[in-house]
Amino acid sequence: MRYSSYAFMSCCPEDEGISVVTTTWNEQENLEELICRIRATLKGIHHEVIVIDDSSTDGTLEVAKKLADVAVSKPREGQTKGLLYGAKLAKFPIIVTIDSDLENSPELIPELAVKLREYDLVVASRKILPRISERWAAKTLGKLCGTSDFYSNFRAYKKEALASHLQGGETFGGELIVVAKRRGCRIGEIQYEAPPRRKKPRIGGTIRANWRITVASWKCFLIYLTSQQMKLSFNYHQASFSANS
């Protein structure tokens, strides 16, 4: 079942909205279409589009400044840091992260947002994972975290489910879901059929991409194993907030 923006509007307060965050590096050819599709999908919903650009050289930032609500350039530091940077700039309580290469369908954003009524983080999981390293991560880290697509960065977060800082450097978004899981957040997912990948993925060719994802996975395992106290801390602060409200 697919949801329209009206489904989100019908179950949300009038003052609630969605912040959509994407990171870019030389995505001039895709960014305008992405933002236009986000705007069309969220028509009638309070929303903002935040673009965090990793020092593109093809004019991506200029397109972002023209079409996005927030456009920021920073040194090239990787996708995970960019997503968290953008999330911290968000003004709405629901944050959706999405890739800028058009491999994620913005039309699914309302469905992700509606599912946040049941969960703290919702992943849009691809039905078919193209790389062996991604399939391995899904069977290991994915099972630990409750998702069949551990490295999908097409996600909806409640703001409080996001990490405050990063420990592992570039983990292609993996650390963000590990931190949420160890905090005790409820993680759900929807599934969708992703379009074919671009011919030259930013992450690299087959060998390089699988190597980089495997390294990121081991980082995420280490973070998972060394963050045992996070859930207790998160639950304590939730209980304190409830008691004081």
Secondary structure, 3 states (H helix, E strand, C coil): CCCCHHHHHHCCCCCCCEEEEEEECCCHHHHHHHHHHHHHHCCCCCEEEEEEECCCCCCHHHHHHHHCCEEEECCCCCHHHHHHHHHHHCCCCEEEECCCCCCCCHHHHHHHHHHCCCCCEEEEEECCCCCHHHHHHHHCHHHHHCCCCCCCCCEEEEHHHCCCCCCCCCCCCHHHHHHHHHCCCCEEEEEECCCCCCCCCCCCCHHHHHHHHHHHHHHHHHHHHCCCCHHHHHHHHHHHHHHHC
